C-alpha cells in the first residue's frame, strides 16, 4: 500500500486505524479514530468510488484528523474519526452497513457514527439497528443534520461579507454553488430566500432540473470555478482547490460545505495572495457534527439557527485574528485547533 501507515499515524497523532473487510457483504474500507482525549470520536461513513485501497486509506486519515480539528474549534468534548467504504459493484449494501454497525458497537462508545457522502437515512437506519452509537434517522436521532450544516454555511457567508464590506446586502450578492445535494440544495434555498442571485452546478441532471424551478440558475458542470461571483461555495467533494484551479477562481471569497476544500493547506496562502478570502471549512461545515454531538453527549437538540450563530462567532474570531496577524484564515484555524488539542492531551 503506497503509504507508510504507522509513520503517518505517529506523526499525526492517531490512536487507531481499523482495516475493514467482510467476506459476506464484500465490504472493504477503513475506520479511523484520531483522538479521544476530550471524549468519544465522531465521524461519518463515506462511501465513494475510490481508485484503490491506498486512496481510501489516505482519505480516512485526512478526514479523521480534520474532524478532530473541527470539534476542537467548536469546543466540544469530543474528537475525530471517520469510516470510508469502497463503493464496489459487488457490495451488498444492507449487509455491509449492518457489519459496520456491529464494528461500531464493539468499540463500546469510543466512536460515534453518522452520515456522510454516499450514506443517507436508509443506510444509517441499518447501522443504528446494530449499534446504539449511531445517529439514527427519524425521531430517535438528532435530526436536521443537513439543515444545520446548510445554516452554518449560510451564516458563515454572512460573516464573511460583513468582514469584507461591513454588511451582507444579499440582494446585491452573487453566489455560485458547486453541488446541490442535501446540504447544497438547502443552502441554495436559504440564499434565494435572502434575495441573493444564486447559480449552481449539479452532476445529477434530474436533481438539477427539479431545483432549477426553485429560483436558481443552472450552470453546466465545470463552469462553476471560473464564474464571476462574490462567493464560491463548494458543496460536493473536497480537494477541489489545487494547483490547477486556485488560479481560475473569479470570486471574492470561498465558503462551502465540502470537507477539506483545499487540496493542501498551503493553497490557503495562495488564495490570500490573490486577495480571495477563504473561510476554513473546519468551521463552516461543523453544523451537523455540533448537532449530533450535543444530542449524543447531552441529549440536547440545538436549533439550526443557534448552531449557525455559534459557527459565525467562531469564524469571526478566526477572521479577526487573521487580519490582525496577517496570516491566512486556514492557518489561524489550524493553529487554534491544534493548540486546544495539545491542551486537552496535556
C-alpha positions in Angstrom: 0.0 0.0 0.0 1.6 3.3 -1.1 1.6 4.9 2.4 3.7 4.5 5.5 0.7 4.0 7.7 2.5 3.6 11.0 4.7 6.6 10.5 1.8 8.7 9.4 -0.3 7.6 12.4 2.6 8.5 14.8 3.3 11.9 13.1 -0.4 12.9 13.0 -1.3 11.6 16.5 -3.7 8.9 15.5 -5.0 6.4 18.1 -6.2 3.6 15.9 -6.9 2.6 12.3 -9.0 -0.5 11.7 -8.9 -2.2 8.3 -12.4 -3.3 7.4 -13.1 -6.5 5.4 -16.3 -8.5 5.4 -16.2 -11.5 3.1 -20.0 -12.0 3.3 -21.0 -8.5 2.2 -18.0 -7.5 0.1 -17.2 -4.6 2.3 -13.7 -3.1 2.1 -12.7 0.1 3.9 -11.1 1.7 6.9 -12.3 3.1 10.3 -10.0 5.8 11.7 -10.0 7.1 15.3 -7.8 10.1 15.5 -8.4 11.4 19.0 -10.5 10.7 22.1 -8.6 12.8 24.7 -11.6 15.0 25.3 -14.4 12.5 24.6 -15.6 10.0 22.0 -14.6 10.3 18.4 -17.3 11.4 16.0 -17.3 10.9 12.2 -19.4 9.9 9.3 -19.5 7.0 6.9 -18.3 7.9 3.4 -19.0 5.5 0.6 -17.1 6.5 -2.5 -15.6 5.1 -5.7 -12.0 5.2 -4.6 -9.4 4.1 -7.1 -7.8 1.7 -4.7 -7.3 0.8 -1.0 -4.5 3.3 -0.7 -6.6 6.3 -1.8 -9.4 5.2 0.6 -6.9 5.0 3.5 -5.4 8.4 2.7 -9.0 9.9 2.7 -9.8 8.2 6.0 -6.6 9.6 7.6 -7.2 13.1 6.2 -10.9 13.2 7.2 -10.4 11.8 10.7 -7.8 14.3 11.6 -9.9 17.2 10.1 -12.8 16.1 12.2 -10.7 16.4 15.4 -9.8 19.9 14.4 -13.4 20.7 13.6 -14.6 19.5 17.0 -11.8 21.3 18.8 -12.7 24.6 17.0 -16.3 24.0 18.1 -15.1 23.5 21.7 -16.9 20.2 22.0 -15.9 17.4 24.4 -15.1 15.0 21.5 -12.5 14.1 19.0 -12.5 13.0 15.3 -12.9 9.8 13.4 -14.1 8.5 10.0 -15.3 5.5 8.1 -14.6 5.1 4.4 -16.0 2.4 2.3 -15.0 1.5 -1.2 -18.2 1.6 -3.4 -18.0 -1.6 -5.4 -20.4 -3.3 -7.8 -20.5 -6.5 -5.8 -21.2 -4.7 -2.5 -24.2 -5.9 -0.6 -25.3 -2.6 0.8 -27.5 -3.6 3.7 -25.2 -6.4 4.9 -22.2 -4.1 4.7 -23.8 -1.3 6.7 -25.0 -3.8 9.3 -21.5 -5.2 9.5 -20.2 -1.6 10.1 -22.8 -1.2 12.9 -21.5 -4.3 14.7 -18.0 -3.0 14.4 -19.0 0.4 15.9 -20.9 -1.4 18.7 -17.9 -3.4 19.6 -15.9 -0.2 20.1 -18.1 0.5 23.1 -18.8 4.2 22.5 -15.2 5.3 21.6 -16.6 6.1 18.2 -19.9 7.6 17.3 -21.0 7.5 13.7 -23.3 9.5 11.4 -24.0 10.0 7.7 -21.6 11.4 5.1 -21.3 11.3 1.3 -22.9 8.1 0.0 -24.6 7.4 3.3 -28.2 8.6 3.9 -31.1 7.8 6.1 -31.7 4.3 4.7 -28.1 3.3 5.3 -27.9 4.9 8.8 -31.1 3.0 9.8 -29.3 -0.3 9.1 -26.3 0.9 11.2 -28.5 2.1 14.0 -30.2 -1.3 14.2 -26.9 -2.9 15.0 -25.4 -0.1 17.3 -26.5 2.3 19.9 -23.6 4.6 18.9 -25.1 5.6 15.5 -27.1 8.7 14.7 -30.4 7.1 13.9 -32.7 8.8 11.4 -36.2 9.9 12.4 -37.4 10.9 15.8 -35.0 8.7 17.7 -31.9 10.6 16.4 -30.6 14.1 16.3 -32.4 15.1 13.1 -31.9 18.1 10.9 -28.3 17.3 10.2 -28.2 18.8 6.6 -30.3 21.8 7.7 -27.7 22.5 10.5 -24.8 22.3 8.1 -26.5 24.5 5.5 -27.4 27.1 8.1 -23.8 27.1 9.4 -22.5 27.8 5.8 -25.1 30.5 5.2 -24.2 32.3 8.5 -20.5 31.9 7.6 -21.2 33.6 4.3 -22.9 36.5 6.1 -19.9 36.7 8.5 -17.5 36.8 5.5 -19.5 39.6 3.8 -19.6 41.7 6.9 -15.9 41.2 7.3 -15.2 42.3 3.8 -17.8 45.1 3.4 -19.4 45.8 6.7 -22.8 44.4 5.6 -24.4 41.4 3.9 -26.7 43.2 1.4 -27.9 39.9 0.0 -29.9 41.3 -3.0 -26.6 42.7 -4.3 -24.7 39.4 -3.9 -23.9 36.6 -6.3 -23.2 33.1 -5.1 -22.1 30.1 -7.1 -22.7 26.7 -5.5 -20.9 23.5 -6.7 -23.2 20.6 -5.8 -26.9 20.6 -4.9 -27.1 17.6 -2.6 -28.8 17.5 0.8 -26.7 20.5 2.0 -26.2 22.4 -1.2 -29.9 22.5 -2.1 -30.8 23.7 1.4 -28.1 26.4 1.2 -29.4 27.5 -2.2 -32.9 27.8 -0.7 -31.7 30.0 2.2 -29.8 32.2 -0.3 -32.7 32.6 -2.7 -35.0 33.4 0.2 -32.5 36.1 1.4 -32.6 37.7 -2.1 -29.1 36.7 -3.5 -28.5 35.7 -7.1 -27.7 32.0 -7.0 -26.1 30.0 -9.7 -25.2 26.3 -9.3 -23.8 23.2 -10.9 -25.1 19.7 -10.2 -23.9 16.5 -12.0 -27.3 14.7 -11.3 -29.4 16.1 -14.2 -32.7 15.0 -12.7 -32.0 16.7 -9.4 -30.7 19.8 -11.2 -33.8 20.2 -13.3 -36.0 19.9 -10.2 -34.1 22.5 -8.3 -34.0 24.9 -11.2 -37.6 25.6 -10.5 -36.7 27.0 -7.1 -35.3 30.3 -8.2 -31.7 29.5 -9.0 -29.8 29.4 -12.3 -28.0 26.3 -13.5 -24.5 26.3 -15.0 -23.0 23.4 -16.9 -20.8 21.2 -14.7 -17.3 22.6 -14.8 -18.3 26.2 -15.2 -18.6 27.0 -11.5 -14.9 27.6 -10.6 -14.5 30.3 -13.4 -17.8 32.0 -12.8 -17.5 35.6 -11.5 -19.3 36.0 -8.1 -19.0 37.3 -4.6 -18.8 33.8 -3.0 -17.9 30.4 -4.5 -19.4 27.6 -2.4 -18.0 24.1 -2.9 -20.7 21.7 -1.6 -19.7 18.4 -3.1 -16.3 16.6 -2.7 -13.2 18.1 -1.1 -9.8 18.8 -2.6 -11.1 20.8 -5.4 -8.8 23.9 -4.9 -5.4 22.8 -6.0 -2.5 23.9 -8.2 -4.7 23.8 -11.4 -7.8 25.5 -10.0 -6.9 28.2 -7.5 -5.7 30.5 -10.3 -9.1 30.1 -12.1 -11.3 31.4 -9.3 -13.2 34.6 -10.1 -14.7 35.1 -6.7 -14.0 37.4 -3.7 -14.4 34.6 -1.1 -14.7 30.8 -0.8 -17.3 29.5 1.7 -18.6 25.9 1.3 -19.9 22.8 3.0 -17.4 20.3 1.4 -14.8 18.9 3.8 -11.2 19.6 3.1 -11.8 22.1 0.2 -8.1 22.8 -0.1 -6.0 20.1 -1.6 -3.2 21.2 0.7 -3.2 23.8 3.4 -0.7 26.0 1.5 -3.3 26.7 -1.1 -5.0 28.9 1.5 -1.9 31.1 1.3 -2.2 31.2 -2.5 -5.8 32.3 -2.1 -4.8 35.0 0.4 -2.1 36.3 -2.0 -4.8 36.5 -4.7 -7.0 38.6 -2.4 -9.6 35.8 -2.0 -10.9 35.2 1.5 -11.1 31.5 2.4 -13.4 30.6 5.3 -11.9 27.4 6.8 -14.2 24.5 6.2 -13.3 23.0 9.6 -15.5 25.8 10.9 -18.1 26.3 8.2 -19.1 22.6 7.8 -19.4 21.9 11.5 -23.2 22.3 11.8 -24.2 18.6 11.6 -21.5 17.3 13.9 -22.3 20.0 16.5 -26.0 18.9 16.4 -25.1 15.2 16.5 -22.5 15.6 19.3 -24.8 17.7 21.5 -27.6 15.1 21.0 -25.4 12.1 21.7 -23.4 13.6 24.6 -26.1 15.8 26.3 -29.4 14.5 24.8 -30.0 18.1 23.5 -31.2 19.2 20.1 -29.8 22.7 19.3 -31.7 24.6 16.6 -30.0 25.2 13.2 -30.2 29.0 13.9 -28.4 28.6 17.2 -25.8 26.4 15.6 -25.3 28.9 12.8 -24.8 31.7 15.3 -22.2 29.5 17.2 -20.3 28.8 13.9 -20.4 32.5 12.9 -18.9 33.6 16.3 -16.1 31.1 15.9 -15.4 32.3 12.3 -15.4 35.9 13.4 -12.7 35.1 15.9 -10.5 33.5 13.2 -11.1 36.2 10.6 -10.2 38.9 13.2 -7.0 37.1 14.2 -6.1 36.5 10.6 -6.5 40.2 9.7 -4.6 41.3 12.8 -1.7 38.9 12.3 -1.6 38.9 8.5 -1.9 35.1 8.5 -4.4 33.2 6.2 -7.6 32.1 8.0 -6.9 28.4 7.3 -3.6 28.6 9.2 -5.1 30.5 12.1 -7.9 27.9 12.4 -5.4 25.0 12.3 -3.2 26.7 15.0 -6.2 27.3 17.3 -7.5 23.8 16.9 -4.0 22.2 17.4 -3.4 24.4 20.5 -6.7 23.3 22.0 -5.9 19.7 21.2 -2.5 19.9 22.8 -4.0 21.4 26.0 -6.6 18.5 26.1 -3.9 15.9 25.7 -1.7 17.5 28.4 
